[in-house]
Amino acid sequence: MRTRKCMELQPVFPFLSLQMLEFRVFIVLIGIAASFPPTAAAARPRAAAPASATQLTFDVVNDARLTPEVGPNSRGPAVLRAQVLLDRARFSPGEIDAVFGSNLQKAIAAFQRSQGLNASGSIDEATWAALNRDSAPVLAQYKIGDADVAGPFVAVPTDMMEQSKLPALGFASPAEALGEKFHASPKLLQQLNPGKDLARAGEEILVPNVESSAALPPVAKVIVAKFDSTITLVDSSGKAIAHFPATLGSKHDPLPLGTWKIQGIARNPVFHYNPQLFWDANPRHEKAKLAPGPNNPVGVVWISLSKPHYGIHGTPEPSKIGKTQSHGCIRLTNWDAQALAQAVAPGVVAVLQG
């Protein structure tokens, strides 16, 4: 397996008799209107929201009555609830962090289009109704196991030649490993579990419940869209069945637009580093092999395309997906790359469009 380069006033009236008369009539009309009972629509109360809807607690985030509008500048329990529900629906918000960002906005809009809703990119009442068809808990209790903290945990250097000296490119800490397992930022896990030790086996913690009960149906086409940095999977009828945020090339290494095919899938790949293929490589670097692992430059999955040296792959930095540039290839979070790899097969068409 060969890899290429890869690695958001009230007016004041004078005392005129006619205007005073109009003013008095206006007051009388207000009094008459107030004497009528409200309409049925106005009288119908909306379900009460949780009493403390600003706390990232089990009861608050799991409450289906938590349905405020979610849009730009939103953060907290409702955003977290939306991110997990979208993740389970296969419309990935990227790394779950309880903060509204560009990846979440894209996921909301894609989900809304798939449901025949107005693709505003903000969650309204109709979108909550569609998301809440999934009634499974959004947060779950998890007991940290021995394997979660077994390691070895080693801080991975940024320099490629230093990385090549390591026997594996694994996680730097148990918190990073747990974050990847539950599609969440390590910072969010700490917010959900104040005072808990994420490095201790047996510790019970709150985590995003990202397990999906249904497998993806057969994928007919993979659409990679440069204009909004996303990947959409469609079935044979052209319906979107999954959506992922992505990092797609740069001005130095633009996305190779065109129609290609998936050729193969490699899990836990070795990365073949060739500094001659990197415009920003250290001139003292040499060719090297980088060991497999989640912090490998191409993550845990490499999906090769019929365009030589190009592929779709994972990343060691999930928080940067859709927010930075790549060296030409198509980069996803490791968990989204794994979901894609499980849903496609060699021969599936991949359309890379502007």
Secondary structure, DSSP 8 states (H G I E B T S, - for coil): ----S---------S-HHHHHHHHHHHHHHHHHHHS---HHHHS------TTTTS--HHHHT-TT----B-TT-BSHHHHHHHHHHHHTTB--SSB-SB--HHHHHHHHHHHHHTTS---SSB-HHHHHHHTT--S-SEEEEE--TGGG--------SSHHHHTTSS----SSHHHHHHHHTTB-HHHHHHHSTT--TTSTT-EEEEE----SS------EEEEETTTTEEEEE-TTS-EEEEEE-EE--SSS----EEEEEEEEEES--EEE-GGG-TT--TT---EEE--STTSTTTTEEEEESSTT-EEE--S-GGGTTTS--SSSEE--HHHHHHHHHH--TT-EEEEE-
